[in-house]
Amino acid sequence: MSEGQPKRKEKRMKSMTFFERARELVAQMTLDEKMEQMRYEAPAIERLGVPAYNWWNECLHGVARSGCATVFPQAIGLAASFDDALLYRVATAISDEARAKYNEYKSFGYTDKYEGLTYWSPNINIFRDPRWGRGHETYGEDPYLTGRMGVAFIKGLQGEGKYRKLDATIKHYAVHSGPERLRHCFNVKVSEKDLYETYLWAFKYCIDHADPSAVMGAYNRYDGEPCCGSRRLLGDILYGEFGFTGYVVSDCGAIVDMHENHKVTSDACESAALAVNSGCQLNCGKAYMWLREAYDRGLVKEETITAAVEKLFEARFRLGMFDTDCEYDNIPYDVVECEEHRQLNRRMAQKSIVLLKNDGILPIREKKTLAVIGPNADKKDVLLGNYNGIPSRYTTILRGIQEGSDCRVLYSEGCHSFKERWTAAHLNEALIAAKKADIVILCVGLDPSMEGEEGDAYNDNDSGDKTGIDFPPSQQKLIGAVLDLGKPTVFVNVSGSCLALEQAKTRCNAVLQCFYPGAEGGNALADILFGKVSPSARLPVTFYKTVDDLPPFEDYSMENRTYKFFKGEVTYPFGHGLTYSRIDEKWLDDYTVEVSNVGNFDTDYSVLRFEQQPHKKLCDFRCVHLRAGESKTVNFEREAK
């Protein structure tokens, strides 16, 4: 080959679109090679210069399952900030760390699981019922909030350059939110109104405004069709009505579910063919090992396989995997857990903590003796949530309080999170600490082993879901005994979802909700407790009094669910959240509001714009910073974004 040939080839390649390059490469593959590339563990094709690639990566709130990384607040906490501009910065930091890791991993000649650039985040399902264990992976119960936060996250992950920085994958498509124990066989039926207004709305919004690279199909069926093999959901709606141009990946094992659990196909060949023919190009699982047999049986055509693989390689070319001029190739490993990201993490954690009640006890300004009591006070797991990375530095709630002021701090765990085997001595120690303190900071709630994905929970069903919203009996005993002492008490609930806070609202001086606040969670909470920053977060979900007021968990109708349709009384409503200052809103018309800080604290404040017809719904929000005594006019767009 002459010296000029490589240069001419490179010039020609640069003049081609990513799809044209993919089509040219795929045309050189055999049928079996193409089928193998549709598995998430895609093997190398050495003769074509294609390295092995594993498509599975996670970054729900930081690069996950790939060693050390900055662990930001769990997704539900990110949503509580009602600050999509800040979330964009968080997602940009996450994608910096992901690229930095990939730049090192690829030096080994291939990329294994959790080492690539195709990320299966964010989760934009609607948190319709507080019993769902995976609800804390979402942005809450409101489709508009979910869409706005999802767009910010996707844009921060994917970047705005010539190449894609990462591929973002919106999941789980569609009509998916538990129960976990039934997800492999459950059939969902909902009205067209609920389908489009609630369950599909954020997917369309993200596609329209952020162009996500991929969509992950859900485990369940919708109206009798498995979501990863649904001609209506994938063909008619996603690719047709929504105009999606990316690729679809199955949830892990979802295609095997079609014959093993849903019983809509007779064997793996039929399941694989149904998924591919419906528009699912990539399989997480083993089902596409049967594609060759499906082809031999006439169940799938080669042109369908070819089109699927062309989509997958278009994505890989767009990520710059086969080029030397990608603008993200020089992101250094030094960005991983760098000081800038740690400070950003602390800021986001501050903005994820919701002040629900305060009679004036907060902030704590004077030197006091504090009793920090409860099973979540010094627990690392409650900082991290699930789908998390590993922080090399982290601050528990106890440590943050100890280091955040010159107060004397007494500590007692008091009880186990849910086991009742502990002796009376543990409770007695807590009561001693409370009696000797000026203020009790009661740190209770859940942890990710008590609510999460299927198999994560301690309950009898081992499903990851909750059976109710009451505190575990072990904690109820501790809470009651401490409150009976009559000490000034700050109640800190750490959980990814609604718990019953009626007693805390009635009997405690202050109540705060921490949604698994990330590696800097302890520092962030201390910053709020001691007045270094004013809280500004709002609830992205309704806090109900009891699940007895709700329809059955399996009922997907939105009737009597979420702030839009619930008919009863709640403990704390969607959007509730206090600051340390006093904020006045003066609406000049439906789209213009004058916001005034008439208190003594500088604070962030998120203005929420609702419409009331045909029912109350969030239509816009804007986060502003207000100095004490300052006023600002916020003008919302008159047309929906």
N, C-alpha and C positions, 0 to 999 in steps of 0.2 A: 504493500500500500504506500503510495507516495505521501510526502510530508503534508501536502495540501489537502488530502482527502479527509482526515479527521476534522480539520477546520471547516471544510465545506459542509460536512455532515452536521457539525455543531450549529453552523449558521442556519442550515435548513431546518433543524429541529426547533430552533428558537423562533422560526417564522410560523411554525405549526401551533395550533391550539392544543391545550392539554388533551382534549378528546381525540383529536387527530393523531396525536402521538400514542394514545392508549389504543386506538383502533389498529394502528400499524403494528404495534407490539403484539396485541392479542391475535392478530391474523397469522402470526408465526407459531402460535401454540397449537398443540394437538388437542383433541377433544378432552382427553383425560387430564392434560395439564390445565386446561381451562376449568374443569370441574374441581380440581384440587385447589385452585385459587379462590374458590367460593367458600372455603372453610376458614374459620378465624385463625387457625394455625396453618397459614399458607406456606407450603414448602418452597425451597429455592428452585429456580429453573436456570441452572448454571449455563447452559448453552446460549441463553438469551440475556445473561447478565442480571437476572432477577434474584435478589437475595431473599432468604426466608424472612417472613414477616408475620408477627402475631398481632392481630387487630385489637386485642382486648387491653384497654387501659381505663382507669377511673380517676376522676378529679372533681368529685361532687363539691368539695370545699377546700381544695388543695390537692396536689398530686398525691395519689393514694396507692398504697400497696407497692411502693417502689422505693422503700428506704426513707431517709430523712427528707423532710419537706416542711414548708410553712403550713401549719394546720389552722385554717381560718374557722370562724364559727360555722356550725352546721347550717345547712341551707335554710331551714326555717328561721334561724337567727339572722341570716343575711337578709331575708325578706322583712324581718321586723324593723330593719333600719329604714324602710321606705325611702331608700336613697340609691337609685339605680346608677347614678354617676359614680358613687363610691364603689358599688359592686363591679362596675366596669374596671376600675383600677385594681380591684382584688383579682378579677379574672385575668387581667393582663399580667399581674404578678405570677399567677398560677401558670399561665402559658409560658412565661419566661423560664420558670423552673422546669416545666415539662420539656421545653426545647433544650435547655442546658443538659438535662439528663440524657435525652435522646442523642445529642451531639457526642456524648461520651460512649453511650451504649453501642452506637452504630460502628464504632471503631473496632468492635469484635467481629464485624463482617455480617452480622444479622441482628435482629432485635427480637427478643423473647417477650413473653407475657409481661405486661406492665412496663415495657421499655419503649413503646412506639409513640406515634403521633395522633392516633385515632382514638378519641376519648368518648366514653359512653356516659356523658353528662351534658346538660342538666336533666333532672327529673322534674317534669312540668305537669305531672298528674295533679288533680285537685284533691285536697285534704278534706273530703266531704264528711268524714266521721272520725271522731277523736279516738276510736278504738283501733284504727289502722296503725299497725306497728311501724310502717315505713313512712308515715306522714311527715316525720321530721326531715326526710330527704327532699321535701317539696317546698314551694314558696307559699304554701298556705291554702286557704279555702276560696280565694277570689280569683277568677280567671284573668281579670285585667291586671291585678298585681302580679300574678304569675307570668303573664305575657311580658310585661315591662321588665321585670327582673330577669326573665329568661333571655330577652333580647340583649340586655346589658352583658350578661354572662357569656352568651354566644359570641358577641362581637369582641369581647376581651380575649376569649380563647382563640378565635380564628384570625384576628389581626386584620389589617387593611392594606397589606402589601401586594406585590405581584403574586407571591405564593401564599397559600394558607399556612398560618402559623401552627394551628392544630385543626383537626376535624372535631366539631362539636356534634353530639348526638342527642336529640331530644327524645325522651322516653317517658312512659311506656305507652305506645300507641295501640289501642286507645280504650277509654272507658274502664280504667284500671285503678282500683284503690281498695283492694282487699275483698273478702277475708284472705289472709295469707294461706291458711290451711286448705282453702278451696281453689287457689289460683290456677292450678293445673287442670281443673275440670269445670270451672264455674262458667255459666252462661249468663251474660248480662243483657237485660232488656230495658230500654229506656225510651221515653218519648223523643220525637224529633227535636222538640224544643230543648229538652235537657241535653241531648246529644250535641247540638250545635252551640247552644248558649253556655254550657258548662264544660263538657268533656272534650270538645274539639276546639274551643275558642282560642286557647293559648297556643295550640299547635299551629293554627292558621296565622295567628299574630306573629309568632316567631318566624315562620316561613316568609311572611310578607315583609318583615322588618329586619331580619338578620341573616337570611339565607343559610340556615344550618346545613352542614354537609350531609348529615345522616339522621335517620329516624329508627328507633328500636321498637319492634313490635312487642306487644304484651303477651302474657301467658294465656289469658282467659279467652273465651269466645264472646263475640258480640252478635246478638241476634242469630245465634246458631253457627256462625262462622268463626273459626280460630283466627285471632287477630293477625297472626303471622301468615295466614293463608286466606285472608278475607278479600275477596274481589271488590266488595263495596268499599271497605275502609282503605285499602291500598290503591286499587285501580281507579275506582270511581271518584273517591273523595281526595285522597292524598295526591296522587299524580294527576287526576282530572280536575276537580274543583279547585284544589289549593295550588296547583301548578308546581308541585315539588319536583325538583330536578336532580336531587341527590340519590343516595342509595339507602336501602333498608337492611337492617341487621336484625336477626331474631334474638329474642331473649334466650338465655342459655338453657337448652333443652326443650324449648317451646315447640319445636317442630316434631320431636318425638312424642310430645303430649297429644298430638293430633290423633294418633292411632292408639296410644296406650291409655289415654285418659278421656279425651274428648270423644273418641270413637267415631270420628267423622271419616276416617280412612281405615283401610284394613291392614296396612303394613307400612314400613319405613319408606319404601319406594314411592308409594302413593302420597305419603306425607311430604316427602322432599319435592315431588313434582308439583303438588298443590301450592307449596310455598313459593317455589321459583316461578311458576306460571302466574301467581297472583302479584308478584313484584317484590319478593324478598331475595335480595341478591347475595347476602352473606349470612352464614349459619354459625352461631355460637352453639356448639354442641357437635354431635356426631352424625346427624341425619343426612348430611350431604355426601357422606361416604357411599350412600346408596343411589346417587345420581346416575352413575353409569348403568346400573341395572334398570333404573327408571327409564333411561333413554332406550335401552335395548328392548324394553317392553312397550315402547311407543308412547310413554306418558309425558315426555318433555322433548322439545325439538332443540337441535343444535343452535339454531339462530337465537333462541331464548337464552341459552347458556352464554353464547357469545355476547349478547347485549348486556347481560348481567356483569360479565367479567370486564367488559369495556368501561362500565360505570366505576367498577372498583379500581381499575388502573388509572382512569381519569383522576380519581381522588388521590392516588399515590403520586402521580405526576404533579398535580396541583400543590401537593405538600413539599415538592422539591426533592423528593427522595432519589431521583435519578439525575440531578443537576448539581453543578458546582457553584452556582451563583445565587443560591437562596439567601435572602437577607437575614435569615434567622440562624444560619449555620455558625455564626461567630458569637452567639450568646454564651458567655462563659459559665462554668460550673459554680463560680463564686456567687452567683445570684441566689443559689439555693440557701434558704434561711438567712439571707443577708439582713443587715440591720435595717435597711429601708423597708423590707418586707415585714420584719418583726414590728416596726412602728405602725405600718399600715394595718397589720393584724390587730394590734392593740386598739387602734382607732375604730376598726370595724367591730371589734368585740364590745367596746363602749356603746356603740350605736345599735347593738343587738339586744341589750338588756332593757327590759320594760319595767318602768316604775308604775305599779298598778294602784298603790295607795301610799299616802304619806301624810301623817297628821302634824308634821313639823319636826319629827325626830331626826330626819335626814335633811341635809348632810350632817354627819358627826363632826363638829368643829372643835370641841374641847377634849382634853386628855381624859379618857374614861377607861374603866376596866370593862373589857368586852368578853363575853363567853361565846365562843364559836362552837356550836353544837350541831351534830347531825352526821349521818353517814355519807353525805355528799361534800362535806367540808374539805376533806383532804384526799379526794379520789381523783386520780388522773383520768379515768375512763369518761367521766362526765364532761371533761373538757373536749373530748375528741369526737364524740358521736360515732357514726359508722361510716364506711367507705372513706377511711381516713389514712393519712400518712403518719409518720412517726416524727414528732418534734424532738430535737436534741436538747431543747430548753423549753420548759413549761412552768406555769405557776398555778398551783391549786388555789382554791378560794381561801383556805387557811393561810397559805404562804403569802398570798397577796395582801391579806389583812394584816398579817404580822409585819410585813415589810413596807406597807403603805402608810403607816402612821406611827406615832410614838405611844399609842395606847398600850396598856397592859392587856395581853390576850391569853385567856384561859381556853382550853380545848378539851372536848370530849366527843367521841364518835357517837355515844349514846345507845345505838342499836345497829343491827345489821340492816341493810337496805330492804330485805324482805324475809329473811329467815328469823324465826322466833326462838332459836335455840339459846340465845344469849342469856346470861344470868342477870339477876337483879342488880348486881354490882355495876354493870355498864350503865343502867339507867340512873342509879344512885350517884355515880360519878358526874353524870350530866346535870343532875339536880344540884349537886354541890357547887359546880361551876356557875350555874345560873344564879344561885343564891348570892354568890360572892361578887357578881358582876353588876355594873350599872345598866348595861344594855346586853340583851341576848340577841345573837345573830343565829337564827335557826336555819340550817342548811339541809334541806330534805328534797325528796322527789324521786325521780327514776334514774336509770342509767341505760346505756345502749344494750345491755344484756336483758333488759326488761321490756323493751319495745324495739322492734326492728324487723328485719327480713325473716322469712320462714326459717325456723330452726334456731332463732336467736334468743327466744324468751325462756323464762324459767317456769311459765305457767303450765298447767296440766296438758294443754293442747300442743305445747311446744311449737306454736305457730308464728310467734313474733308479735301477734296482736295482743291488745289488752282486752280484758273482759268487762272492764268498767273504768271509771276515772277516779275512784277512791284511792287514797294512799294505802300502801300495804299495811296490814295490821301492826307489824312491828313498829312502823313509823307513826301510826295513829296513836299508839300507846305513848311513845316518846313525846309527840307534839302535845297531847292532852296534858301530860304530867308537867311539862315545862310551862305551858300557858297557865296552868292552875296556880303557879307561883305568883302570877300577877306582875311579873317584871316587864319593863319596857322591852318590846320584842320587834325585831326586824325579821320578817319571814322571807327567806330566799328559796324559791322553788326552782330546782334545776330539772328540766325535763324537755323532751322534744315535742310535747303535745299538751293538750288541756288536762289538768287535774282539778279535782274539786277543791276550790279555794274559798268556799263560803265561810268556813270557820276562821281562816286566816284573815279574810276581809273584815269579819266582825270583831275578832279578838286581838289582832296585832296592830301595832302602831304604823308599820310600813310593810308593804308586800312588793317583792320584786320577782320577775320571771326571767330566768336565764335559760336560753335555748342552746345547751351544749356549746359554750362560748369560745372554744378553740384554745390553743396553747397559751394565749395571753389572757385567758378568761379571769384568772385570779387577780391579775393586775388591773384589768378593766373594771371588775366589780369594786375593787378597793378605790379606784379613781372616782367612782360614783358615790360610794358610801361616805367618803371623806371630802367630797365636794370639789375635787380637782376638775371634774367635768359635770355638766348637767345631763341627766338621762334625757333621751329624745326618741327612743324606739316606741313602736306601736304594735299591738297584737295583730298578727296576720291570720289569726283564727279566733273563733268565738270560744270563750271559756264558759261552758255550761255548768249547771248545778249538778246534774245527774244524767246518765245515758238513758234513764227511764223516760226522759222527756223526748227522746229521739226515736225515729223509726228503727226497725231491725237493721242490723249492720249489713245484711245481705241485700237490702232494698236500695237500689241505685236511683230511685226517684229523688229529685231534689226537694220534694214537698217536705216542709218542716225541717229543712237542713240549712245550715250556715246563716250568716246574718241576713241574707237576702230573703229567706223564706221561713225562718224559725218563728214560731208563734208564742213561745213562752218567755219567761223571765230568765235572764242569764246573770252569771256572777260578774263577768267582765265582757263587754262587747268587742267585736272585731273593730280594730282601729283605735282602741283605748290605749292611752299611754300618757303619763304625766312628765313634766319637767320640774326643775327647782324654781322656775320663774313663773310668772303669770302672763299668759298670752291671750290677747284679744283678737278675734277675727271679725272684721266688718266687711261683709259682702256687699259690694257696690252694685253688682249684677250677678248673673249666673256664672260668669267667667272671670270676674275680677274681684279680688279680695285684698283688703288692707290688713296686714298682720302687724300687731304692735306688741313689743315686749315691755310690759308695764311693771315688771318685777325687778329684782336686784341681781339676777344671774344672767350672764351671757349663755346662750343655748342654741343648739340646732332645733329646728321645728319643721315637721312635715305637714304641709297643708293638704288635706284630702278634699277632693271635689266629688260629691255624690249627685246622682240623679234619682228621682223618686218614681219615675214612670217606666214601665208598668209596675215596677217594684224598686226598692232601694238598691242601687248598685254603684260601686266605685267607678268613676270615669276618668279620673286624672289625679296626680299628686305631684307635689313639688317640695323639695327639702331646701330650706333657707337657714342661714345663720343670722341670729339677731342678738346684737349687743344689748345690754340693759338700757332701756329707754328708747331703743331704736324701733322705727317702723319701716316696713317695706310693702310695696304693692306687687302682688303676684297676678300676672295675667295668664290665664290658661287658654290653650288653643280652642277655637270655637268649633273646629271639626275634629272628629275622633282621629287619634294617631294611627 
